[in-house]
C-alpha cells in the first residue's frame, strides 16, 4: 500500500515555503519597529480558525512581549453563502 503524499494532490506552488517564511519575517520586523514601547503589551488578535497557523509563525518571530487572543467570527452559519449577519 502506497503511503499518502500531499504533494501528489498539488499541481503547482504559487508561493514557496521560503517566500512565505521571508514575508512572515518581514511582517514581524515591521511590528517590532512600529511598536517599540516595551511598557505597552502588543496584542495579536486572530480570527479562528484560519489565522492559527500564520499567527503561530508570526508570534515566534516577534521579539516584543505580546499577548494573543482569538475570536470566532462567522457570517455563514451552516450554509455556504454568507447570511449577511456577522456572528461573533
PyMOL Python script that loads the backbone (N, CA, C, O; Angstrom):
from pymol import cmd

cmd.read_pdbstr("""\
ATOM      1  N   UNK A   1       0.829  -1.168   0.000  1.00  0.00           N
ATOM      2  CA  UNK A   1       0.000   0.000   0.000  1.00  0.00           C
ATOM      3  C   UNK A   1       0.883   1.244   0.000  1.00  0.00           C
ATOM      4  O   UNK A   1       1.784   1.381   0.828  1.00  0.00           O
ATOM      5  N   UNK A   2       0.606   2.163  -0.955  1.00  0.00           N
ATOM      6  CA  UNK A   2       1.402   3.375  -1.092  1.00  0.00           C
ATOM      7  C   UNK A   2       1.049   4.365   0.013  1.00  0.00           C
ATOM      8  O   UNK A   2      -0.123   4.597   0.311  1.00  0.00           O
ATOM      9  N   UNK A   3       2.094   4.945   0.618  1.00  0.00           N
ATOM     10  CA  UNK A   3       1.891   5.954   1.654  1.00  0.00           C
ATOM     11  C   UNK A   3       1.388   7.235   1.002  1.00  0.00           C
ATOM     12  O   UNK A   3       1.889   7.632  -0.049  1.00  0.00           O
ATOM     13  N   UNK A   4       0.396   7.887   1.620  1.00  0.00           N
ATOM     14  CA  UNK A   4      -0.164   9.126   1.080  1.00  0.00           C
ATOM     15  C   UNK A   4       0.862  10.248   1.153  1.00  0.00           C
ATOM     16  O   UNK A   4       1.525  10.431   2.174  1.00  0.00           O
ATOM     17  N   UNK A   5       0.986  10.995   0.066  1.00  0.00           N
ATOM     18  CA  UNK A   5       1.866  12.167  -0.003  1.00  0.00           C
ATOM     19  C   UNK A   5       1.038  13.337  -0.512  1.00  0.00           C
ATOM     20  O   UNK A   5       0.510  13.295  -1.623  1.00  0.00           O
ATOM     21  N   UNK A   6       0.926  14.377   0.300  1.00  0.00           N
ATOM     22  CA  UNK A   6       0.112  15.538  -0.069  1.00  0.00           C
ATOM     23  C   UNK A   6       0.571  16.145  -1.398  1.00  0.00           C
ATOM     24  O   UNK A   6      -0.240  16.723  -2.122  1.00  0.00           O
ATOM     25  N   UNK A   7       1.838  16.025  -1.720  1.00  0.00           N
ATOM     26  CA  UNK A   7       2.363  16.587  -2.963  1.00  0.00           C
ATOM     27  C   UNK A   7       1.752  15.932  -4.205  1.00  0.00           C
ATOM     28  O   UNK A   7       1.790  16.511  -5.291  1.00  0.00           O
ATOM     29  N   UNK A   8       1.191  14.733  -4.050  1.00  0.00           N
ATOM     30  CA  UNK A   8       0.521  14.073  -5.171  1.00  0.00           C
ATOM     31  C   UNK A   8      -0.733  14.837  -5.600  1.00  0.00           C
ATOM     32  O   UNK A   8      -1.173  14.709  -6.742  1.00  0.00           O
ATOM     33  N   UNK A   9      -1.317  15.636  -4.684  1.00  0.00           N
ATOM     34  CA  UNK A   9      -2.545  16.371  -4.960  1.00  0.00           C
ATOM     35  C   UNK A   9      -2.295  17.825  -5.370  1.00  0.00           C
ATOM     36  O   UNK A   9      -3.245  18.564  -5.627  1.00  0.00           O
ATOM     37  N   UNK A  10      -1.037  18.237  -5.431  1.00  0.00           N
ATOM     38  CA  UNK A  10      -0.702  19.633  -5.732  1.00  0.00           C
ATOM     39  C   UNK A  10      -0.192  19.740  -7.166  1.00  0.00           C
ATOM     40  O   UNK A  10       0.790  19.099  -7.538  1.00  0.00           O
ATOM     41  N   UNK A  11      -0.883  20.569  -7.973  1.00  0.00           N
ATOM     42  CA  UNK A  11      -0.453  20.774  -9.357  1.00  0.00           C
ATOM     43  C   UNK A  11       0.752  21.696  -9.447  1.00  0.00           C
ATOM     44  O   UNK A  11       1.703  21.413 -10.176  1.00  0.00           O
ATOM     45  N   UNK A  12       0.714  22.809  -8.702  1.00  0.00           N
ATOM     46  CA  UNK A  12       1.822  23.754  -8.711  1.00  0.00           C
ATOM     47  C   UNK A  12       1.789  24.578  -7.433  1.00  0.00           C
ATOM     48  O   UNK A  12       0.770  24.644  -6.747  1.00  0.00           O
ATOM     49  N   UNK A  13       2.907  25.198  -7.127  1.00  0.00           N
ATOM     50  CA  UNK A  13       3.031  26.028  -5.936  1.00  0.00           C
ATOM     51  C   UNK A  13       3.057  27.484  -6.353  1.00  0.00           C
ATOM     52  O   UNK A  13       3.917  27.901  -7.129  1.00  0.00           O
ATOM     53  N   UNK A  14       2.100  28.269  -5.831  1.00  0.00           N
ATOM     54  CA  UNK A  14       2.035  29.691  -6.171  1.00  0.00           C
ATOM     55  C   UNK A  14       3.098  30.484  -5.418  1.00  0.00           C
ATOM     56  O   UNK A  14       3.773  31.333  -6.001  1.00  0.00           O
ATOM     57  N   UNK A  15       3.248  30.210  -4.127  1.00  0.00           N
ATOM     58  CA  UNK A  15       4.240  30.892  -3.296  1.00  0.00           C
ATOM     59  C   UNK A  15       4.975  29.808  -2.515  1.00  0.00           C
ATOM     60  O   UNK A  15       4.355  28.984  -1.843  1.00  0.00           O
ATOM     61  N   UNK A  16       6.283  29.818  -2.609  1.00  0.00           N
ATOM     62  CA  UNK A  16       7.060  28.766  -1.960  1.00  0.00           C
ATOM     63  C   UNK A  16       7.097  28.955  -0.447  1.00  0.00           C
ATOM     64  O   UNK A  16       6.817  30.037   0.070  1.00  0.00           O
ATOM     65  N   UNK A  17       7.443  27.892   0.238  1.00  0.00           N
ATOM     66  CA  UNK A  17       7.551  27.934   1.693  1.00  0.00           C
ATOM     67  C   UNK A  17       8.580  28.969   2.135  1.00  0.00           C
ATOM     68  O   UNK A  17       8.368  29.676   3.120  1.00  0.00           O
ATOM     69  N   UNK A  18       9.688  29.060   1.412  1.00  0.00           N
ATOM     70  CA  UNK A  18      10.721  30.038   1.784  1.00  0.00           C
ATOM     71  C   UNK A  18      10.250  31.471   1.541  1.00  0.00           C
ATOM     72  O   UNK A  18      10.620  32.372   2.293  1.00  0.00           O
ATOM     73  N   UNK A  19       9.443  31.696   0.506  1.00  0.00           N
ATOM     74  CA  UNK A  19       8.888  33.035   0.272  1.00  0.00           C
ATOM     75  C   UNK A  19       7.939  33.430   1.399  1.00  0.00           C
ATOM     76  O   UNK A  19       7.962  34.568   1.868  1.00  0.00           O
ATOM     77  N   UNK A  20       7.107  32.491   1.827  1.00  0.00           N
ATOM     78  CA  UNK A  20       6.182  32.758   2.940  1.00  0.00           C
ATOM     79  C   UNK A  20       6.977  33.052   4.203  1.00  0.00           C
ATOM     80  O   UNK A  20       6.659  33.989   4.935  1.00  0.00           O
ATOM     81  N   UNK A  21       7.995  32.268   4.455  1.00  0.00           N
ATOM     82  CA  UNK A  21       8.862  32.472   5.626  1.00  0.00           C
ATOM     83  C   UNK A  21       9.461  33.876   5.614  1.00  0.00           C
ATOM     84  O   UNK A  21       9.491  34.546   6.646  1.00  0.00           O
ATOM     85  N   UNK A  22       9.934  34.320   4.460  1.00  0.00           N
ATOM     86  CA  UNK A  22      10.524  35.660   4.352  1.00  0.00           C
ATOM     87  C   UNK A  22       9.486  36.754   4.580  1.00  0.00           C
ATOM     88  O   UNK A  22       9.787  37.776   5.198  1.00  0.00           O
ATOM     89  N   UNK A  23       8.282  36.551   4.093  1.00  0.00           N
ATOM     90  CA  UNK A  23       7.208  37.529   4.291  1.00  0.00           C
ATOM     91  C   UNK A  23       6.858  37.621   5.781  1.00  0.00           C
ATOM     92  O   UNK A  23       6.693  38.721   6.308  1.00  0.00           O
ATOM     93  N   UNK A  24       6.746  36.483   6.456  1.00  0.00           N
ATOM     94  CA  UNK A  24       6.425  36.482   7.883  1.00  0.00           C
ATOM     95  C   UNK A  24       7.532  37.195   8.668  1.00  0.00           C
ATOM     96  O   UNK A  24       7.239  37.970   9.578  1.00  0.00           O
ATOM     97  N   UNK A  25       8.796  36.940   8.325  1.00  0.00           N
ATOM     98  CA  UNK A  25       9.917  37.631   8.982  1.00  0.00           C
ATOM     99  C   UNK A  25       9.821  39.137   8.769  1.00  0.00           C
ATOM    100  O   UNK A  25      10.062  39.913   9.693  1.00  0.00           O
ATOM    101  N   UNK A  26       9.469  39.549   7.562  1.00  0.00           N
ATOM    102  CA  UNK A  26       9.354  40.973   7.248  1.00  0.00           C
ATOM    103  C   UNK A  26       8.227  41.621   8.054  1.00  0.00           C
ATOM    104  O   UNK A  26       8.402  42.711   8.599  1.00  0.00           O
ATOM    105  N   UNK A  27       7.076  40.958   8.130  1.00  0.00           N
ATOM    106  CA  UNK A  27       5.946  41.492   8.901  1.00  0.00           C
ATOM    107  C   UNK A  27       6.329  41.585  10.379  1.00  0.00           C
ATOM    108  O   UNK A  27       6.027  42.587  11.027  1.00  0.00           O
ATOM    109  N   UNK A  28       6.986  40.563  10.920  1.00  0.00           N
ATOM    110  CA  UNK A  28       7.409  40.580  12.322  1.00  0.00           C
ATOM    111  C   UNK A  28       8.384  41.723  12.579  1.00  0.00           C
ATOM    112  O   UNK A  28       8.290  42.391  13.609  1.00  0.00           O
ATOM    113  N   UNK A  29       9.317  41.958  11.663  1.00  0.00           N
ATOM    114  CA  UNK A  29      10.281  43.056  11.813  1.00  0.00           C
ATOM    115  C   UNK A  29       9.570  44.406  11.781  1.00  0.00           C
ATOM    116  O   UNK A  29       9.943  45.320  12.516  1.00  0.00           O
ATOM    117  N   UNK A  30       8.555  44.535  10.942  1.00  0.00           N
ATOM    118  CA  UNK A  30       7.788  45.787  10.883  1.00  0.00           C
ATOM    119  C   UNK A  30       7.013  46.010  12.182  1.00  0.00           C
ATOM    120  O   UNK A  30       6.930  47.138  12.667  1.00  0.00           O
ATOM    121  N   UNK A  31       6.457  44.958  12.738  1.00  0.00           N
ATOM    122  CA  UNK A  31       5.745  45.075  14.017  1.00  0.00           C
ATOM    123  C   UNK A  31       6.724  45.470  15.111  1.00  0.00           C
ATOM    124  O   UNK A  31       6.434  46.364  15.906  1.00  0.00           O
ATOM    125  N   UNK A  32       7.875  44.818  15.161  1.00  0.00           N
ATOM    126  CA  UNK A  32       8.903  45.176  16.145  1.00  0.00           C
ATOM    127  C   UNK A  32       9.293  46.649  16.020  1.00  0.00           C
ATOM    128  O   UNK A  32       9.470  47.337  17.025  1.00  0.00           O
ATOM    129  N   UNK A  33       9.422  47.120  14.803  1.00  0.00           N
ATOM    130  CA  UNK A  33       9.818  48.508  14.554  1.00  0.00           C
ATOM    131  C   UNK A  33       8.708  49.486  14.937  1.00  0.00           C
ATOM    132  O   UNK A  33       8.986  50.538  15.512  1.00  0.00           O
ATOM    133  N   UNK A  34       7.468  49.156  14.629  1.00  0.00           N
ATOM    134  CA  UNK A  34       6.351  50.081  14.819  1.00  0.00           C
ATOM    135  C   UNK A  34       5.821  50.119  16.247  1.00  0.00           C
ATOM    136  O   UNK A  34       5.103  51.054  16.603  1.00  0.00           O
ATOM    137  N   UNK A  35       6.148  49.150  17.060  1.00  0.00           N
ATOM    138  CA  UNK A  35       5.661  49.094  18.442  1.00  0.00           C
ATOM    139  C   UNK A  35       6.836  48.935  19.404  1.00  0.00           C
ATOM    140  O   UNK A  35       6.972  47.902  20.059  1.00  0.00           O
ATOM    141  N   UNK A  36       7.695  49.976  19.488  1.00  0.00           N
ATOM    142  CA  UNK A  36       8.945  49.846  20.248  1.00  0.00           C
ATOM    143  C   UNK A  36       8.796  49.977  21.772  1.00  0.00           C
ATOM    144  O   UNK A  36       9.732  49.641  22.498  1.00  0.00           O
ATOM    145  N   UNK A  37       7.652  50.454  22.277  1.00  0.00           N
ATOM    146  CA  UNK A  37       7.496  50.701  23.706  1.00  0.00           C
ATOM    147  C   UNK A  37       7.266  49.389  24.457  1.00  0.00           C
ATOM    148  O   UNK A  37       6.185  48.809  24.357  1.00  0.00           O
ATOM    149  N   UNK A  38       8.271  48.908  25.213  1.00  0.00           N
ATOM    150  CA  UNK A  38       8.124  47.624  25.915  1.00  0.00           C
ATOM    151  C   UNK A  38       7.121  47.687  27.062  1.00  0.00           C
ATOM    152  O   UNK A  38       6.692  46.648  27.564  1.00  0.00           O
ATOM    153  N   UNK A  39       6.742  48.897  27.482  1.00  0.00           N
ATOM    154  CA  UNK A  39       5.748  49.042  28.555  1.00  0.00           C
ATOM    155  C   UNK A  39       4.339  48.729  28.057  1.00  0.00           C
ATOM    156  O   UNK A  39       3.468  48.367  28.849  1.00  0.00           O
ATOM    157  N   UNK A  40       4.112  48.864  26.761  1.00  0.00           N
ATOM    158  CA  UNK A  40       2.809  48.566  26.186  1.00  0.00           C
ATOM    159  C   UNK A  40       2.863  47.164  25.588  1.00  0.00           C
ATOM    160  O   UNK A  40       3.701  46.875  24.733  1.00  0.00           O
ATOM    161  N   UNK A  41       1.972  46.306  26.041  1.00  0.00           N
ATOM    162  CA  UNK A  41       1.963  44.931  25.528  1.00  0.00           C
ATOM    163  C   UNK A  41       1.200  44.865  24.223  1.00  0.00           C
ATOM    164  O   UNK A  41       0.100  45.401  24.086  1.00  0.00           O
ATOM    165  N   UNK A  42       1.803  44.209  23.294  1.00  0.00           N
ATOM    166  CA  UNK A  42       1.209  44.001  21.983  1.00  0.00           C
ATOM    167  C   UNK A  42       0.189  42.867  22.071  1.00  0.00           C
ATOM    168  O   UNK A  42       0.467  41.832  22.677  1.00  0.00           O
ATOM    169  N   UNK A  43      -0.973  43.052  21.481  1.00  0.00           N
ATOM    170  CA  UNK A  43      -1.991  42.005  21.435  1.00  0.00           C
ATOM    171  C   UNK A  43      -2.177  41.562  19.995  1.00  0.00           C
ATOM    172  O   UNK A  43      -2.546  42.362  19.136  1.00  0.00           O
ATOM    173  N   UNK A  44      -1.923  40.292  19.734  1.00  0.00           N
ATOM    174  CA  UNK A  44      -2.223  39.712  18.429  1.00  0.00           C
ATOM    175  C   UNK A  44      -3.598  39.074  18.544  1.00  0.00           C
ATOM    176  O   UNK A  44      -3.815  38.195  19.378  1.00  0.00           O
ATOM    177  N   UNK A  45      -4.513  39.515  17.714  1.00  0.00           N
ATOM    178  CA  UNK A  45      -5.878  39.009  17.735  1.00  0.00           C
ATOM    179  C   UNK A  45      -6.129  38.257  16.442  1.00  0.00           C
ATOM    180  O   UNK A  45      -6.115  38.848  15.363  1.00  0.00           O
ATOM    181  N   UNK A  46      -6.357  36.959  16.545  1.00  0.00           N
ATOM    182  CA  UNK A  46      -6.582  36.126  15.375  1.00  0.00           C
ATOM    183  C   UNK A  46      -8.034  35.728  15.239  1.00  0.00           C
ATOM    184  O   UNK A  46      -8.742  35.557  16.230  1.00  0.00           O
ATOM    185  N   UNK A  47      -8.467  35.584  14.002  1.00  0.00           N
ATOM    186  CA  UNK A  47      -9.822  35.123  13.718  1.00  0.00           C
ATOM    187  C   UNK A  47      -9.756  33.609  13.472  1.00  0.00           C
ATOM    188  O   UNK A  47      -9.074  33.139  12.561  1.00  0.00           O
ATOM    189  N   UNK A  48     -10.485  32.862  14.312  1.00  0.00           N
ATOM    190  CA  UNK A  48     -10.490  31.406  14.175  1.00  0.00           C
ATOM    191  C   UNK A  48     -11.242  31.001  12.917  1.00  0.00           C
ATOM    192  O   UNK A  48     -12.209  31.660  12.538  1.00  0.00           O
ATOM    193  N   UNK A  49     -10.847  30.011  12.316  1.00  0.00           N
ATOM    194  CA  UNK A  49      -9.748  29.099  12.563  1.00  0.00           C
ATOM    195  C   UNK A  49      -8.601  29.382  11.599  1.00  0.00           C
ATOM    196  O   UNK A  49      -7.503  28.846  11.746  1.00  0.00           O
ATOM    197  N   UNK A  50      -8.866  30.216  10.629  1.00  0.00           N
ATOM    198  CA  UNK A  50      -7.906  30.425   9.548  1.00  0.00           C
ATOM    199  C   UNK A  50      -6.596  31.080   9.925  1.00  0.00           C
ATOM    200  O   UNK A  50      -5.607  30.911   9.212  1.00  0.00           O
ATOM    201  N   UNK A  51      -6.550  31.822  11.016  1.00  0.00           N
ATOM    202  CA  UNK A  51      -5.337  32.567  11.348  1.00  0.00           C
ATOM    203  C   UNK A  51      -4.372  31.797  12.232  1.00  0.00           C
ATOM    204  O   UNK A  51      -3.253  32.261  12.447  1.00  0.00           O
ATOM    205  N   UNK A  52      -4.751  30.667  12.741  1.00  0.00           N
ATOM    206  CA  UNK A  52      -3.984  29.987  13.785  1.00  0.00           C
ATOM    207  C   UNK A  52      -2.551  29.679  13.352  1.00  0.00           C
ATOM    208  O   UNK A  52      -1.615  30.011  14.079  1.00  0.00           O
ATOM    209  N   UNK A  53      -2.358  29.070  12.219  1.00  0.00           N
ATOM    210  CA  UNK A  53      -1.017  28.670  11.787  1.00  0.00           C
ATOM    211  C   UNK A  53      -0.169  29.901  11.486  1.00  0.00           C
ATOM    212  O   UNK A  53       0.981  29.987  11.917  1.00  0.00           O
ATOM    213  N   UNK A  54      -0.737  30.858  10.742  1.00  0.00           N
ATOM    214  CA  UNK A  54       0.008  32.078  10.427  1.00  0.00           C
ATOM    215  C   UNK A  54       0.392  32.815  11.704  1.00  0.00           C
ATOM    216  O   UNK A  54       1.541  33.225  11.864  1.00  0.00           O
ATOM    217  N   UNK A  55      -0.558  32.985  12.607  1.00  0.00           N
ATOM    218  CA  UNK A  55      -0.288  33.722  13.834  1.00  0.00           C
ATOM    219  C   UNK A  55       0.769  33.017  14.681  1.00  0.00           C
ATOM    220  O   UNK A  55       1.599  33.674  15.310  1.00  0.00           O
ATOM    221  N   UNK A  56       0.745  31.714  14.700  1.00  0.00           N
ATOM    222  CA  UNK A  56       1.759  30.953  15.432  1.00  0.00           C
ATOM    223  C   UNK A  56       3.150  31.220  14.892  1.00  0.00           C
ATOM    224  O   UNK A  56       4.093  31.405  15.662  1.00  0.00           O
ATOM    225  N   UNK A  57       3.285  31.241  13.576  1.00  0.00           N
ATOM    226  CA  UNK A  57       4.581  31.519  12.969  1.00  0.00           C
ATOM    227  C   UNK A  57       4.998  32.969  13.204  1.00  0.00           C
ATOM    228  O   UNK A  57       6.166  33.246  13.481  1.00  0.00           O
ATOM    229  N   UNK A  58       4.049  33.888  13.095  1.00  0.00           N
ATOM    230  CA  UNK A  58       4.347  35.302  13.282  1.00  0.00           C
ATOM    231  C   UNK A  58       4.801  35.586  14.708  1.00  0.00           C
ATOM    232  O   UNK A  58       5.793  36.286  14.911  1.00  0.00           O
ATOM    233  N   UNK A  59       4.094  35.055  15.691  1.00  0.00           N
ATOM    234  CA  UNK A  59       4.437  35.377  17.074  1.00  0.00           C
ATOM    235  C   UNK A  59       5.793  34.798  17.485  1.00  0.00           C
ATOM    236  O   UNK A  59       6.428  35.317  18.404  1.00  0.00           O
ATOM    237  N   UNK A  60       6.246  33.733  16.820  1.00  0.00           N
ATOM    238  CA  UNK A  60       7.576  33.191  17.112  1.00  0.00           C
ATOM    239  C   UNK A  60       8.677  34.145  16.663  1.00  0.00           C
ATOM    240  O   UNK A  60       9.785  34.115  17.199  1.00  0.00           O
ATOM    241  N   UNK A  61       8.375  34.990  15.683  1.00  0.00           N
ATOM    242  CA  UNK A  61       9.392  35.867  15.112  1.00  0.00           C
ATOM    243  C   UNK A  61       9.359  37.289  15.673  1.00  0.00           C
ATOM    244  O   UNK A  61      10.298  38.058  15.464  1.00  0.00           O
ATOM    245  N   UNK A  62       8.303  37.639  16.373  1.00  0.00           N
ATOM    246  CA  UNK A  62       8.222  38.953  17.002  1.00  0.00           C
ATOM    247  C   UNK A  62       9.041  38.903  18.283  1.00  0.00           C
ATOM    248  O   UNK A  62       8.900  37.977  19.082  1.00  0.00           O
ATOM    249  N   UNK A  63       9.903  39.906  18.479  1.00  0.00           N
ATOM    250  CA  UNK A  63      10.783  39.903  19.653  1.00  0.00           C
ATOM    251  C   UNK A  63      10.194  40.658  20.834  1.00  0.00           C
ATOM    252  O   UNK A  63      10.760  40.618  21.926  1.00  0.00           O
ATOM    253  N   UNK A  64       9.079  41.340  20.645  1.00  0.00           N
ATOM    254  CA  UNK A  64       8.445  42.125  21.703  1.00  0.00           C
ATOM    255  C   UNK A  64       7.609  41.241  22.618  1.00  0.00           C
ATOM    256  O   UNK A  64       7.169  40.165  22.211  1.00  0.00           O
ATOM    257  N   UNK A  65       7.384  41.694  23.869  1.00  0.00           N
ATOM    258  CA  UNK A  65       6.426  40.982  24.710  1.00  0.00           C
ATOM    259  C   UNK A  65       5.047  41.087  24.059  1.00  0.00           C
ATOM    260  O   UNK A  65       4.677  42.149  23.559  1.00  0.00           O
ATOM    261  N   UNK A  66       4.305  40.021  24.062  1.00  0.00           N
ATOM    262  CA  UNK A  66       2.991  40.072  23.427  1.00  0.00           C
ATOM    263  C   UNK A  66       2.016  39.123  24.095  1.00  0.00           C
ATOM    264  O   UNK A  66       2.399  38.201  24.814  1.00  0.00           O
ATOM    265  N   UNK A  67       0.760  39.375  23.838  1.00  0.00           N
ATOM    266  CA  UNK A  67      -0.321  38.504  24.262  1.00  0.00           C
ATOM    267  C   UNK A  67      -1.066  38.079  23.009  1.00  0.00           C
ATOM    268  O   UNK A  67      -1.008  38.755  21.982  1.00  0.00           O
ATOM    269  N   UNK A  68      -1.758  36.965  23.098  1.00  0.00           N
ATOM    270  CA  UNK A  68      -2.561  36.521  21.960  1.00  0.00           C
ATOM    271  C   UNK A  68      -3.980  36.253  22.420  1.00  0.00           C
ATOM    272  O   UNK A  68      -4.228  35.916  23.578  1.00  0.00           O
ATOM    273  N   UNK A  69      -4.894  36.409  21.497  1.00  0.00           N
ATOM    274  CA  UNK A  69      -6.285  36.061  21.750  1.00  0.00           C
ATOM    275  C   UNK A  69      -6.911  35.697  20.409  1.00  0.00           C
ATOM    276  O   UNK A  69      -6.355  35.993  19.351  1.00  0.00           O
ATOM    277  N   UNK A  70      -8.052  35.063  20.464  1.00  0.00           N
ATOM    278  CA  UNK A  70      -8.741  34.637  19.259  1.00  0.00           C
ATOM    279  C   UNK A  70     -10.215  34.990  19.350  1.00  0.00           C
ATOM    280  O   UNK A  70     -10.792  35.040  20.436  1.00  0.00           O
ATOM    281  N   UNK A  71     -10.811  35.235  18.195  1.00  0.00           N
ATOM    282  CA  UNK A  71     -12.249  35.453  18.091  1.00  0.00           C
ATOM    283  C   UNK A  71     -12.800  34.473  17.073  1.00  0.00           C
ATOM    284  O   UNK A  71     -12.157  34.175  16.066  1.00  0.00           O
ATOM    285  N   UNK A  72     -13.978  33.983  17.341  1.00  0.00           N
ATOM    286  CA  UNK A  72     -14.671  33.165  16.357  1.00  0.00           C
ATOM    287  C   UNK A  72     -15.712  34.068  15.702  1.00  0.00           C
ATOM    288  O   UNK A  72     -16.630  34.556  16.361  1.00  0.00           O
ATOM    289  N   UNK A  73     -15.560  34.278  14.420  1.00  0.00           N
ATOM    290  CA  UNK A  73     -16.438  35.169  13.670  1.00  0.00           C
ATOM    291  C   UNK A  73     -16.965  34.412  12.463  1.00  0.00           C
ATOM    292  O   UNK A  73     -16.214  33.726  11.769  1.00  0.00           O
ATOM    293  N   UNK A  74     -18.263  34.542  12.218  1.00  0.00           N
ATOM    294  CA  UNK A  74     -18.855  33.830  11.095  1.00  0.00           C
ATOM    295  C   UNK A  74     -20.023  34.617  10.529  1.00  0.00           C
ATOM    296  O   UNK A  74     -20.755  35.284  11.261  1.00  0.00           O
ATOM    297  N   UNK A  75     -20.186  34.530   9.219  1.00  0.00           N
ATOM    298  CA  UNK A  75     -21.389  35.072   8.592  1.00  0.00           C
ATOM    299  C   UNK A  75     -22.044  34.006   7.717  1.00  0.00           C
ATOM    300  O   UNK A  75     -22.934  34.306   6.921  1.00  0.00           O
ATOM    301  N   UNK A  76     -21.598  32.766   7.868  1.00  0.00           N
ATOM    302  CA  UNK A  76     -22.089  31.688   7.016  1.00  0.00           C
ATOM    303  C   UNK A  76     -23.085  30.766   7.698  1.00  0.00           C
ATOM    304  O   UNK A  76     -23.882  30.114   7.022  1.00  0.00           O
ATOM    305  N   UNK A  77     -23.057  30.698   9.021  1.00  0.00           N
ATOM    306  CA  UNK A  77     -23.936  29.746   9.696  1.00  0.00           C
ATOM    307  C   UNK A  77     -23.615  28.338   9.234  1.00  0.00           C
ATOM    308  O   UNK A  77     -22.451  27.942   9.198  1.00  0.00           O
ATOM    309  N   UNK A  78     -24.634  27.589   8.885  1.00  0.00           N
ATOM    310  CA  UNK A  78     -24.406  26.213   8.420  1.00  0.00           C
ATOM    311  C   UNK A  78     -24.395  26.131   6.897  1.00  0.00           C
ATOM    312  O   UNK A  78     -24.233  25.045   6.341  1.00  0.00           O
ATOM    313  N   UNK A  79     -24.566  27.268   6.212  1.00  0.00           N
ATOM    314  CA  UNK A  79     -24.591  27.278   4.751  1.00  0.00           C
ATOM    315  C   UNK A  79     -23.236  27.574   4.143  1.00  0.00           C
ATOM    316  O   UNK A  79     -22.229  27.671   4.843  1.00  0.00           O
ATOM    317  N   UNK A  80     -23.230  27.716   2.822  1.00  0.00           N
ATOM    318  CA  UNK A  80     -22.004  28.038   2.099  1.00  0.00           C
ATOM    319  C   UNK A  80     -22.028  29.456   1.542  1.00  0.00           C
ATOM    320  O   UNK A  80     -21.052  29.903   0.939  1.00  0.00           O
ATOM    321  N   UNK A  81     -23.127  30.158   1.739  1.00  0.00           N
ATOM    322  CA  UNK A  81     -23.236  31.556   1.326  1.00  0.00           C
ATOM    323  C   UNK A  81     -23.441  32.403   2.568  1.00  0.00           C
ATOM    324  O   UNK A  81     -24.105  31.986   3.517  1.00  0.00           O
ATOM    325  N   UNK A  82     -22.860  33.606   2.553  1.00  0.00           N
ATOM    326  CA  UNK A  82     -22.983  34.482   3.696  1.00  0.00           C
ATOM    327  C   UNK A  82     -24.436  34.843   3.969  1.00  0.00           C
ATOM    328  O   UNK A  82     -25.232  35.043   3.051  1.00  0.00           O
ATOM    329  N   UNK A  83     -24.757  34.920   5.247  1.00  0.00           N
ATOM    330  CA  UNK A  83     -26.114  35.312   5.646  1.00  0.00           C
ATOM    331  C   UNK A  83     -26.231  36.826   5.676  1.00  0.00           C
ATOM    332  O   UNK A  83     -27.333  37.368   5.759  1.00  0.00           O
ATOM    333  N   UNK A  84     -25.101  37.505   5.610  1.00  0.00           N
ATOM    334  CA  UNK A  84     -25.105  38.967   5.710  1.00  0.00           C
ATOM    335  C   UNK A  84     -25.082  39.441   7.155  1.00  0.00           C
ATOM    336  O   UNK A  84     -24.942  40.636   7.413  1.00  0.00           O
ATOM    337  N   UNK A  85     -25.214  38.531   8.082  1.00  0.00           N
ATOM    338  CA  UNK A  85     -25.202  38.863   9.508  1.00  0.00           C
ATOM    339  C   UNK A  85     -23.943  38.247  10.127  1.00  0.00           C
ATOM    340  O   UNK A  85     -23.723  37.039  10.039  1.00  0.00           O
ATOM    341  N   UNK A  86     -23.122  39.095  10.754  1.00  0.00           N
ATOM    342  CA  UNK A  86     -21.878  38.624  11.359  1.00  0.00           C
ATOM    343  C   UNK A  86     -22.149  38.191  12.779  1.00  0.00           C
ATOM    344  O   UNK A  86     -22.738  38.930  13.568  1.00  0.00           O
ATOM    345  N   UNK A  87     -21.712  36.980  13.099  1.00  0.00           N
ATOM    346  CA  UNK A  87     -21.837  36.449  14.459  1.00  0.00           C
ATOM    347  C   UNK A  87     -20.455  36.393  15.094  1.00  0.00           C
ATOM    348  O   UNK A  87     -19.520  35.839  14.515  1.00  0.00           O
ATOM    349  N   UNK A  88     -20.330  36.967  16.285  1.00  0.00           N
ATOM    350  CA  UNK A  88     -19.039  36.973  16.987  1.00  0.00           C
ATOM    351  C   UNK A  88     -19.172  36.138  18.244  1.00  0.00           C
ATOM    352  O   UNK A  88     -18.209  35.999  18.998  1.00  0.00           O
TER     353      UNK A  88
END
""", "prot")
cmd.dss("prot")
cmd.show_as("cartoon", "prot")
cmd.util.cbc("prot")
cmd.orient("prot")
